[in-house]
Amino acid sequence: MRLVLTGGQDGDQEELDRLTLQLRERLLELDVDDVEPVRSGDVPDGAKPVDALTVGALAVTLAPLALRSVLDLVRTWIENRPVRTVGVTLGEDSLELEAVSSADQQRIVDAFLAKHGPGAEPADGQGE
């Protein structure tokens, strides 16, 4: 899974990098295998490949059962941060989470989860 943060209008790359690292720390508290900054494919002249990070991008390695907890964390995390959106890409599917009403975001997350295997049940527990 890949997560890409888009900063607010007043934000800069330094702030976006700080927010990305904060989100990484929170994600590592979940039952995920790994969360790493995404390396850019294009390396500027004179830069080492290990220095070429894509600001605001994280690669998350997780089991399918952890998908809901990751999406729920991102959905609630974005509400109080100067981040406009968090793009989520899983395989060929993508989803953009925004700081909009919780009910709207939950419907979007539920629809995304319905397409992605085990543990894809409604957040209210009615699928049990």
LINWO-V997696 format. One line per field, one symbol per residue. phi: phi as a letter, one per 20 degrees, with the letter a starting at -180 (. if undefined). psi: psi as a letter, one per 30 degrees, with the letter a starting at -180 (. if undefined). A space follows every 50 residues. Layout:
BEGIN
phi: ???
psi: ???
END
This chain:
BEGIN
phi: .cdcedfffeecfffffffffffgfffffeedfaccfeeffedfgneegf eeeefnccdddbfgfeggfffffffefffdcedfbcedccmeecbdeced ggfffffffffffgecmgmedgfenfee
psi: kkkjkklleflleeeeeeeeeeeeeeefflileljkkkkkfjklkfkkef fikjkgkkkkklleffeeeeeeeeeeefeglhkeljkkkjbfklkkklia keeeeeeeeeeeeffhakgilkfggfg.
END
